[in-house]
Each structure stands twice: as structure tokens, then as C-alpha cells.
């Protein structure tokens, strides 16, 4: 299904937890994406909706986390 989405052409290193054998915020996931991109974590922005502690996991991996908040959606129990 992924190859048919409009996002597939925009994402250089898609990482699906079902294929990688680990889930956010497992550090192996973040490290593997950095390896696939050949970019150190400190040069990466991690953009996410804040679900599953993904932003704190990205920060712990050395990435720069960015919260993508949709108006009137709950993020970690708080509406933005």
C-alpha cells in the first residue's frame, strides 16, 4: 500500500516498525533511519504528532523533535 501513497515519493527512508522489529521510542528505530539516510542524528529533524513518546525518543536519540499539531486534536491529552 505504501508505494501507492503520495508520500512515498517524498520519504527517502521509510521505516515501518512491523518490518524493523521495534517500535517508537525504541532507540534502534531512530538509529536505523539515520543509518539509512547516512546522516548523524544531530542533523535530523523528527516530525511527529507526539504519539507513543516518539518525540522524547527522537530527542534521546540526538534528533531535533518537532511537534506536528493539528488544531483541535488531542496531543498527549492536551488540545492545541
MDTraj code that builds the backbone (N, CA, C; nanometers):
import mdtraj as md
import numpy as np

residues = "UNK UNK UNK UNK UNK UNK UNK UNK UNK UNK UNK UNK UNK UNK UNK UNK UNK UNK UNK UNK UNK UNK UNK UNK UNK UNK UNK UNK UNK UNK UNK UNK UNK UNK UNK UNK UNK UNK UNK UNK UNK UNK UNK UNK UNK UNK UNK UNK UNK UNK UNK UNK UNK UNK UNK UNK UNK UNK UNK UNK UNK UNK UNK UNK UNK UNK UNK UNK UNK UNK UNK UNK UNK UNK UNK UNK UNK UNK UNK UNK".split()
xyz = np.array([
    [0.0816, -0.1196, 0.0000],
    [0.0000, 0.0000, 0.0000],
    [0.0862, 0.1263, 0.0000],
    [0.1957, 0.1256, 0.0758],
    [0.2806, 0.2446, 0.0879],
    [0.3263, 0.3002, -0.0467],
    [0.3754, 0.2192, -0.1399],
    [0.4243, 0.2751, -0.2664],
    [0.3196, 0.3534, -0.3449],
    [0.1918, 0.3261, -0.3249],
    [0.0873, 0.3971, -0.3979],
    [0.0457, 0.5285, -0.3332],
    [0.0941, 0.5565, -0.2120],
    [0.0542, 0.6814, -0.1460],
    [0.1328, 0.7992, -0.2032],
    [0.0775, 0.9199, -0.1946],
    [0.1507, 1.0369, -0.2447],
    [0.2756, 1.0690, -0.1622],
    [0.2853, 1.0150, -0.0426],
    [0.4002, 1.0427, 0.0438],
    [0.5228, 0.9598, 0.0082],
    [0.5034, 0.8478, -0.0559],
    [0.6138, 0.7563, -0.0843],
    [0.7276, 0.8246, -0.1593],
    [0.6959, 0.9098, -0.2534],
    [0.7996, 0.9780, -0.3313],
    [0.8732, 1.0839, -0.2501],
    [0.8162, 1.1250, -0.1381],
    [0.8751, 1.2312, -0.0565],
    [0.9624, 1.1794, 0.0576],
    [0.9502, 1.0527, 0.0904],
    [1.0204, 0.9954, 0.2057],
    [1.1356, 0.9089, 0.1565],
    [1.2574, 0.9506, 0.1886],
    [1.3764, 0.8774, 0.1425],
    [1.3982, 0.7460, 0.2147],
    [1.3652, 0.7425, 0.3428],
    [1.3925, 0.6229, 0.4222],
    [1.2712, 0.5893, 0.5087],
    [1.1658, 0.5349, 0.4477],
    [1.0505, 0.4985, 0.5299],
    [1.0884, 0.3866, 0.6260],
    [1.0401, 0.3965, 0.7476],
    [1.0707, 0.2961, 0.8494],
    [0.9407, 0.2503, 0.9123],
    [0.9068, 0.1259, 0.8921],
    [0.7846, 0.0703, 0.9461],
    [0.8207, -0.0258, 1.0587],
    [0.7650, -0.0016, 1.1753],
    [0.8002, -0.0830, 1.2919],
    [0.7711, -0.2308, 1.2677],
    [0.6674, -0.2611, 1.1907],
    [0.6356, -0.4018, 1.1646],
    [0.7457, -0.4715, 1.0853],
    [0.8233, -0.3964, 1.0096],
    [0.9344, -0.4541, 0.9331],
    [1.0665, -0.4457, 1.0078],
    [1.0787, -0.3477, 1.0988],
    [1.2050, -0.3277, 1.1699],
    [1.2143, -0.4070, 1.2991],
    [1.1024, -0.4571, 1.3473],
    [1.1040, -0.5382, 1.4684],
    [1.1138, -0.4594, 1.5973],
    [1.0888, -0.3299, 1.5928],
    [1.0870, -0.2469, 1.7127],
    [0.9939, -0.1287, 1.6886],
    [0.9484, -0.0674, 1.7982],
    [0.8543, 0.0441, 1.7874],
    [0.9069, 0.1662, 1.8604],
    [0.8552, 0.2823, 1.8227],
    [0.8895, 0.4061, 1.8925],
    [0.8499, 0.3921, 2.0390],
    [0.9281, 0.4363, 2.1296],
    [1.0507, 0.5151, 2.1202],
    [1.1793, 0.4333, 2.1279],
    [1.1783, 0.3094, 2.0823],
    [1.2979, 0.2250, 2.0824],
    [1.4093, 0.2924, 2.0017],
    [1.5233, 0.3106, 2.0626],
    [1.6348, 0.3820, 2.0003],
    [1.6855, 0.3144, 1.8728],
    [1.6677, 0.1848, 1.8619],
    [1.7121, 0.1146, 1.7403],
    [1.6419, 0.1673, 1.6157],
    [1.5173, 0.2044, 1.6288],
    [1.4406, 0.2565, 1.5159],
    [1.5002, 0.3874, 1.4662],
    [1.5275, 0.4790, 1.5557],
    [1.5845, 0.6084, 1.5180],
    [1.7253, 0.5928, 1.4592],
    [1.8055, 0.5081, 1.5235],
    [1.9420, 0.4859, 1.4729],
    [1.9412, 0.4264, 1.3328],
    [1.8496, 0.3325, 1.3096],
    [1.8434, 0.2680, 1.1781],
    [1.8056, 0.3672, 1.0693],
    [1.7138, 0.4552, 1.0965],
    [1.6757, 0.5561, 0.9976],
    [1.7942, 0.6473, 0.9680],
    [1.8683, 0.6860, 1.0696],
    [1.9874, 0.7692, 1.0470],
    [2.0882, 0.6948, 0.9601],
    [2.1047, 0.5656, 0.9855],
    [2.1953, 0.4852, 0.9026],
    [2.1469, 0.4811, 0.7577],
    [2.0177, 0.4604, 0.7373],
    [1.9622, 0.4552, 0.6016],
    [1.9828, 0.5868, 0.5273],
    [1.9740, 0.6964, 0.5993],
    [1.9924, 0.8283, 0.5394],
    [2.1390, 0.8706, 0.5335],
    [2.2252, 0.7988, 0.6044],
    [2.3669, 0.8337, 0.6161],
    [2.3824, 0.9760, 0.6702],
    [2.3048, 1.0029, 0.7756],
    [2.3042, 1.1351, 0.8388],
    [2.3132, 1.1140, 0.9901],
    [2.3980, 1.1899, 1.0592],
    [2.4026, 1.1770, 1.2043],
    [2.2740, 1.2312, 1.2677],
    [2.2333, 1.1758, 1.3812],
    [2.1091, 1.2189, 1.4444],
    [2.0998, 1.3696, 1.4680],
    [2.2105, 1.4321, 1.5016],
    [2.2098, 1.5756, 1.5281],
    [2.1761, 1.6609, 1.4068],
    [2.1761, 1.6017, 1.2885],
    [2.1420, 1.6740, 1.1648],
    [2.0007, 1.6403, 1.1177],
    [1.9233, 1.5689, 1.2026],
    [1.7889, 1.5238, 1.1638],
    [1.6798, 1.5977, 1.2403],
    [1.5752, 1.6321, 1.1679],
    [1.4505, 1.6754, 1.2303],
    [1.3596, 1.5539, 1.2346],
    [1.2984, 1.5314, 1.3481],
    [1.1982, 1.4255, 1.3585],
    [1.0645, 1.4946, 1.3772],
    [0.9759, 1.4800, 1.2812],
    [0.8451, 1.5444, 1.2853],
    [0.7405, 1.4387, 1.3168],
    [0.6620, 1.4640, 1.4205],
    [0.5593, 1.3685, 1.4575],
    [0.4479, 1.4329, 1.5367],
    [0.3420, 1.3558, 1.5573],
    [0.2255, 1.4065, 1.6295],
    [0.2351, 1.3866, 1.7803],
    [0.3457, 1.3318, 1.8264],
    [0.3685, 1.3164, 1.9696],
    [0.3152, 1.1878, 2.0290],
    [0.2586, 1.1019, 1.9459],
    [0.2029, 0.9759, 1.9945],
    [0.3158, 0.8802, 2.0328],
    [0.2905, 0.7946, 2.1285],
    [0.3825, 0.6869, 2.1693],
    [0.5199, 0.7377, 2.2124],
    [0.5257, 0.8558, 2.2691],
    [0.6524, 0.9118, 2.3192],
    [0.7576, 0.9229, 2.2096],
    [0.7133, 0.9364, 2.0863],
    [0.8071, 0.9413, 1.9742],
    [0.8978, 1.0632, 1.9784],
    [0.8474, 1.1768, 2.0264],
    [0.9301, 1.2979, 2.0278],
    [1.0397, 1.2908, 2.1329],
    [1.0068, 1.2389, 2.2495],
    [1.1115, 1.2236, 2.3517],
    [1.2114, 1.1173, 2.3080],
    [1.1647, 1.0141, 2.2383],
    [1.2564, 0.9132, 2.1849],
    [1.3515, 0.9725, 2.0832],
    [1.2994, 1.0585, 1.9962],
    [1.3837, 1.1250, 1.8969],
    [1.4863, 1.2148, 1.9650],
    [1.4432, 1.2864, 2.0674],
    [1.5349, 1.3743, 2.1414],
    [1.6455, 1.2923, 2.2066],
    [1.6094, 1.1806, 2.2683],
    [1.7084, 1.0941, 2.3322],
    [1.8059, 1.0356, 2.2304],
    [1.7602, 1.0191, 2.1071],
    [1.8467, 0.9663, 2.0010],
    [1.9381, 1.0744, 1.9444],
    [1.9173, 1.1995, 1.9871],
    [2.0012, 1.3090, 1.9405],
    [1.9407, 1.3891, 1.8266],
    [1.8171, 1.3562, 1.7885],
    [1.7489, 1.4293, 1.6817],
    [1.6823, 1.5549, 1.7381],
    [1.6333, 1.6379, 1.6492],
    [1.5607, 1.7581, 1.6869],
    [1.4119, 1.7329, 1.6631],
    [1.3348, 1.7069, 1.7701],
    [1.1935, 1.6743, 1.7523],
    [1.1087, 1.7985, 1.7239],
    [1.0107, 1.7820, 1.6360],
    [0.9173, 1.8886, 1.6004],
    [0.7767, 1.8310, 1.6128],
    [0.6923, 1.8984, 1.6903],
    [0.5548, 1.8549, 1.7083],
    [0.4693, 1.9055, 1.5929],
    [0.4024, 1.8147, 1.5262],
    [0.3069, 1.8479, 1.4215],
    [0.1690, 1.8372, 1.4844],
    [0.1135, 1.9516, 1.5207],
    [-0.0160, 1.9526, 1.5888],
    [-0.1238, 2.0022, 1.4944],
    [-0.2322, 1.9287, 1.4891],
    [-0.3479, 1.9671, 1.4092],
    [-0.4438, 2.0387, 1.5034],
    [-0.4933, 2.1559, 1.4644],
    [-0.5851, 2.2286, 1.5533],
    [-0.7002, 2.1396, 1.5996],
    [-0.7288, 2.1506, 1.7277],
    [-0.8400, 2.0813, 1.7917],
    [-0.8205, 1.9308, 1.8034],
    [-0.7002, 1.8817, 1.7833],
    [-0.6708, 1.7406, 1.8081],
    [-0.5977, 1.7299, 1.9402],
    [-0.6185, 1.6216, 2.0097],
    [-0.5524, 1.5995, 2.1364],
    [-0.4101, 1.5489, 2.1118],
    [-0.3141, 1.6074, 2.1824],
    [-0.1756, 1.5615, 2.1789],
    [-0.1344, 1.5384, 2.3228],
    [-0.1077, 1.4137, 2.3567],
    [-0.0730, 1.3758, 2.4931],
    [-0.1772, 1.4284, 2.5922],
    [-0.3058, 1.4235, 2.5538],
    [-0.4127, 1.4626, 2.6434],
    [-0.4426, 1.6117, 2.6438],
    [-0.3671, 1.6905, 2.5710],
    [-0.3899, 1.8351, 2.5687],
    [-0.4290, 1.8785, 2.4279],
    [-0.5279, 1.9648, 2.4205],
    [-0.5684, 2.0172, 2.2900],
    [-0.4826, 2.1360, 2.2551],
    [-0.4419, 2.1450, 2.1299],
    [-0.3568, 2.2552, 2.0819],
    [-0.4376, 2.3458, 1.9932],
])
top = md.Topology()
chain = top.add_chain()
for i, resn in enumerate(residues, 1):
    res = top.add_residue(resn, chain, resSeq=i)
    for name in ("N", "CA", "C"):
        top.add_atom(name, md.element.get_by_symbol(name[0]), res)
traj = md.Trajectory(xyz[None], top)
